[in-house]
Amino acid sequence: GAYAVEAPCHSPTLEEVYAEAFRVLKPGGKFAVYEWVTTDKYDPGNKEHVDIIVGINKANALPDMRSWKDVSKAAKAVGFDVIEERDVSLPPAGLWYDRLKLGAGQYSANNVLLTVLETLRVVPVGTADVAKMLSLTAKSLTAGGETGIFTPMYFCVMQKPHY
């Protein structure tokens, strides 16, 4: 078997990744993926939802975010049978985004500290900018989790037919 964890989301298409797995697996072989996707709560007509997903995409160098439906659709399109799929972030799992929540004060303190350290040449120039970008990333990811429109934990197991 084979697996891919939070990697196919960076590919221009899921079909390219899934097709390669399909090609190298023996008949009956399984391919498991853990994908970053929008959930059924995502509304492309809702500006807040779109802004959150755009923020996640930009900060994580992703192409357009796929829907959870796209995972099985891509798997089936290249010949796999989908044998299991689910969002493993749903209860009883804990809130995956809780660790990303820092208060505005913490982000500001980090930024001030890193700016001082840059000035003193203790850390490379640009470190504060990277930290600022990462804080925006955390905010987008947290918003995606809190609204329920995004999951980084969509699990799917597919199998190459035996024939």
Salt bridges, closest charged atoms under 4 A:
GLU20 OE2 - ARG23 NH2 2.61
ASP51 OD2 - LYS47 NZ 2.74
GLU84 OE2 - ARG86 NE 2.92
ASP98 OD1 - LYS101 NZ 3.57
GLU146 OE2 - LYS101 NZ 3.06
